[in-house]
Amino acid sequence: MRRSLWAIGLCAGLSLAGLLVSGYLGFLHLALKRGDLLGGPLCGGLAGFVDCHAVIASRFGRFLGLPLAFWGILGYLATLNLSILAALDSRLREGALQVLALLSAIFLVVDLRLLGVMLAQIGRICFFCLGTYLVNALLLLVCKWGLARSWGLLFQGILTALRPFLPKPGAASGWAFWGVWLAGAMGVVSVHATAEFLTSAPGSPRERMRRHVLEAPRMEMNLTEPPVFGAAEAPIRIVEFVDFLCPSCQEAARFNKAILANYRDRVALWVRHFPLDEACNPQVQRSLHPGACRLAEAVECARRQGKFWP
């Protein structure tokens, strides 16, 4: 009895930890949609191998239209709810631990799939995502410890364990569980829907960019000279006109890694110089960034030595 109570308490603590990490990943997702790259060194390090933004923004970062971080919030809300109900009613503890073990096992199967996607498809990893994987593994181990069962018997009688948590007449625990979870699900979906509307509504930055791209005149461009990141024959070519003293260029360039990580076979980045310095650029009326031409010259020297991207 004492062991199961400790196990339930540990499961509640791990669920809270999972909620915090998933919530922070959801916050990073919303910030990314707004055009902000947050997260600090934990979201970008190890020579670019660690990149939370590339993982969050990938085409694998959603399921049924909802970001995976929000699914994580719903999952940990379920495990926290089960833990609280079991802590309040000792009759539910063994069954709750079995259901928690089942949920954490399902979470781990999904985690393994997502880890494979990160390594094979995206080529980047997310430390915060790995943190949720650790939480899920600990949840499973704690449940096994609390049940004092072998792995082979861990899910024996799982259907019986599920019954008290189903919404049926006379099952107060079932109605409490699903009522709280559905309320949380409605809140998460509402936040997601609001964010989607704000980023796609008329007048939003995304809509203005889309309209600008559709209305911009087309032009031919010689791409035999500039350096290219990615496969030169990629069907989609992004040409970046860069001024190395331009703060906006520096901010926008941070998104290149996330874009290229998710579309490595389809997108290539080409770079052309456009220093806002009349010392070498006749297209500008006055020097907005004096010295930008000298920087561009230095970068060209580096390119000729094969050191452009470093």
C-alpha positions in Angstrom: 0.0 0.0 0.0 2.8 2.4 0.9 4.7 1.6 -2.2 1.8 2.2 -4.4 1.1 5.6 -2.8 4.7 6.6 -3.3 4.5 5.5 -6.9 1.4 7.5 -7.5 3.1 10.6 -6.0 6.1 10.1 -8.2 3.8 9.7 -11.2 2.1 13.0 -10.4 5.5 14.7 -10.1 6.6 13.3 -13.4 3.4 14.3 -15.1 3.9 17.9 -13.9 7.4 17.8 -15.3 6.1 16.5 -18.6 3.4 19.2 -18.6 6.0 21.9 -18.1 8.3 20.6 -20.9 5.4 20.1 -23.3 4.0 23.5 -22.4 7.3 25.1 -23.1 7.5 23.3 -26.5 4.1 24.6 -27.2 5.2 28.1 -26.3 8.2 27.7 -28.7 5.8 26.6 -31.4 3.6 29.7 -31.0 6.6 31.9 -30.9 7.9 30.4 -34.1 4.6 31.1 -35.8 5.0 34.7 -34.7 8.5 34.8 -36.2 10.6 34.5 -33.0 13.3 31.9 -32.4 13.4 31.4 -28.6 14.9 28.7 -26.5 18.6 29.7 -26.2 21.5 27.3 -26.5 19.3 24.3 -25.8 17.5 24.9 -29.0 20.6 25.4 -31.1 24.0 23.8 -30.4 26.4 21.0 -31.3 27.2 22.5 -34.7 23.6 22.8 -35.6 22.7 19.2 -34.7 20.5 20.4 -31.8 17.8 22.5 -33.3 14.4 22.5 -31.6 13.0 25.0 -34.2 13.8 22.7 -37.1 12.0 19.8 -35.3 9.0 21.9 -34.2 8.6 23.5 -37.7 8.9 20.1 -39.5 6.1 18.5 -41.4 6.4 15.7 -38.8 5.7 18.1 -36.0 1.9 17.8 -36.2 -0.7 15.1 -35.9 -4.3 15.6 -37.1 -3.5 19.2 -37.5 -2.4 19.7 -33.9 1.2 20.3 -32.9 2.8 17.4 -31.1 3.6 19.6 -28.1 -0.1 20.1 -27.6 -0.7 16.4 -27.8 2.0 16.0 -25.2 0.1 18.5 -22.9 -3.1 16.4 -23.3 -1.2 13.2 -22.6 0.4 14.5 -19.4 -2.9 16.0 -18.4 -4.4 12.5 -18.5 -1.5 11.0 -16.4 -1.7 13.8 -13.9 -5.5 13.4 -13.6 -5.1 9.6 -13.1 -2.5 10.2 -10.4 -4.6 12.7 -8.5 -7.7 10.4 -8.6 -5.6 7.4 -7.4 -4.1 9.5 -4.6 -7.6 10.5 -3.4 -9.1 6.9 -3.5 -6.9 4.0 -2.5 -9.2 1.6 -4.3 -8.1 3.0 -7.6 -4.3 2.9 -7.1 -3.4 -0.5 -8.6 -5.7 0.1 -11.5 -4.4 3.6 -12.1 -0.8 2.4 -12.0 -1.6 -0.2 -14.7 -3.4 2.4 -16.9 -0.5 4.8 -16.3 2.0 2.1 -17.3 -0.1 1.4 -20.5 -0.1 5.1 -21.4 3.6 5.6 -20.7 4.3 2.5 -22.9 2.3 4.0 -25.7 4.1 7.3 -25.3 7.4 5.5 -25.5 6.5 3.7 -28.8 5.6 7.1 -30.3 8.8 8.5 -28.9 10.9 5.8 -30.7 9.1 6.6 -33.9 9.7 10.4 -33.5 13.4 9.8 -32.6 13.8 7.9 -35.8 12.2 10.8 -37.7 14.4 13.3 -36.1 17.6 11.4 -36.9 16.7 10.1 -40.4 14.3 12.6 -41.9 15.2 16.0 -40.2 18.8 15.4 -39.2 18.3 17.4 -36.1 17.3 16.6 -32.5 15.4 18.6 -29.9 16.6 18.4 -26.3 13.2 19.3 -24.9 11.6 16.5 -26.9 14.2 14.1 -25.5 13.3 15.4 -22.0 9.7 14.2 -22.5 11.1 10.8 -23.6 12.9 10.5 -20.3 9.8 11.5 -18.4 7.9 8.7 -20.2 10.5 6.1 -19.5 10.6 7.1 -15.8 6.8 6.9 -15.7 6.8 3.3 -16.9 9.6 2.3 -14.5 7.8 3.9 -11.5 4.6 2.2 -12.4 6.3 -1.2 -12.6 8.0 -0.5 -9.2 4.7 0.5 -7.6 2.9 -2.6 -8.9 5.8 -4.9 -7.9 5.2 -7.0 -11.0 7.4 -8.5 -13.7 7.4 -7.1 -17.1 5.4 -10.1 -18.4 2.6 -9.5 -15.9 2.6 -5.7 -16.0 -0.6 -5.4 -18.2 -2.4 -8.5 -16.9 -6.0 -7.6 -16.2 -5.7 -4.2 -18.0 -9.3 -4.2 -19.1 -10.5 -4.6 -15.6 -8.2 -1.7 -14.5 -9.7 0.5 -17.2 -13.3 0.1 -16.1 -13.3 2.6 -13.2 -12.1 5.3 -15.5 -14.8 4.9 -18.1 -17.7 7.4 -18.1 -20.6 5.1 -17.1 -23.5 5.4 -14.5 -22.2 5.2 -11.0 -18.5 5.6 -11.9 -17.7 9.0 -10.4 -13.9 8.5 -11.1 -14.7 7.9 -14.8 -16.7 11.1 -15.1 -14.1 13.1 -13.2 -11.3 11.8 -15.4 -13.0 12.5 -18.7 -14.5 15.8 -17.5 -11.2 17.3 -16.5 -9.4 15.9 -19.6 -12.0 17.2 -22.1 -11.9 20.6 -20.4 -8.2 20.7 -20.9 -8.5 19.5 -24.5 -11.0 22.3 -25.3 -8.5 24.8 -23.9 -5.6 23.5 -25.9 -7.6 23.3 -29.1 -8.8 26.9 -28.5 -5.3 28.2 -28.1 -4.2 26.4 -31.2 -7.2 27.7 -33.2 -6.6 31.3 -32.0 -2.9 31.1 -33.0 -3.8 29.8 -36.4 -6.3 32.5 -37.0 -3.9 35.3 -35.9 -1.1 34.1 -38.2 -3.4 33.6 -41.2 -6.0 36.3 -40.9 -6.1 39.2 -43.3 -3.4 41.7 -42.6 -1.2 39.2 -40.7 2.5 38.9 -41.6 1.9 35.5 -43.3 -0.9 36.9 -45.4 1.2 39.9 -46.4 4.1 37.8 -47.3 1.9 35.5 -49.4 0.4 38.4 -51.2 3.8 40.0 -51.8 5.2 36.7 -53.3 2.1 36.4 -55.6 2.3 40.0 -56.8 6.1 40.4 -57.1 7.4 40.5 -60.7 9.3 37.4 -61.9 12.9 37.7 -63.0 15.6 35.5 -64.4 18.8 35.1 -62.3 22.2 33.7 -63.0 22.9 31.2 -60.3 26.2 29.8 -61.6 28.5 31.9 -59.4 27.0 32.3 -55.9 27.6 29.7 -53.1 24.8 27.2 -52.6 23.8 25.3 -49.5 22.1 22.1 -50.4 21.7 20.3 -53.7 22.2 22.7 -56.6 19.7 20.9 -58.6 16.9 21.1 -56.0 13.6 22.1 -57.5 13.1 25.0 -55.0 15.8 27.6 -54.8 15.8 30.3 -52.2 18.0 33.2 -53.1 19.0 35.4 -50.2 20.4 38.9 -50.9 22.5 39.6 -47.9 24.2 42.5 -46.1 26.4 41.2 -43.3 25.8 44.4 -41.2 22.0 44.2 -41.6 20.3 43.2 -38.3 17.1 42.1 -40.2 19.3 39.9 -42.4 20.9 38.3 -39.4 17.5 37.6 -37.8 16.0 36.2 -41.0 19.0 34.0 -41.6 18.3 32.1 -38.4 15.3 30.5 -40.0 17.3 29.1 -42.9 18.6 26.1 -40.9 15.0 25.2 -39.8 13.8 25.4 -43.4 16.7 23.5 -45.0 16.6 20.8 -42.3 13.1 19.9 -43.2 13.4 20.0 -47.0 16.9 18.9 -47.6 16.1 17.1 -50.9 13.8 19.8 -52.2 15.3 23.2 -51.2 18.6 24.8 -51.8 19.8 28.2 -50.5 21.8 30.5 -52.8 23.4 33.6 -51.4 24.1 36.8 -53.3 25.7 40.0 -51.9 23.7 43.2 -51.6 25.6 45.4 -49.2 23.7 48.6 -48.4 26.9 50.6 -48.9 27.4 52.9 -51.9 31.1 52.1 -51.9 30.4 49.1 -54.1 26.6 49.0 -54.7 25.3 51.5 -57.2 21.8 50.4 -56.5 21.7 52.3 -53.1 21.3 56.1 -52.8 23.2 56.4 -49.6 25.2 54.1 -47.3 23.0 52.6 -44.6 25.7 50.2 -43.5 29.1 51.8 -44.1 31.7 49.0 -44.2 29.4 46.4 -45.5 31.3 46.3 -48.8 34.5 45.5 -47.0 32.8 42.6 -45.2 31.4 41.3 -48.5 34.9 41.4 -50.0 36.2 39.4 -47.0 33.5 36.9 -47.4 34.3 36.5 -51.1 38.0 35.9 -50.1 36.8 33.2 -47.7 34.6 31.6 -50.5 37.5 31.3 -52.8 39.3 29.3 -50.1 36.3 27.1 -49.6 35.4 28.7 -46.3 32.2 30.6 -47.2 29.7 28.7 -45.0 31.9 28.4 -41.9 
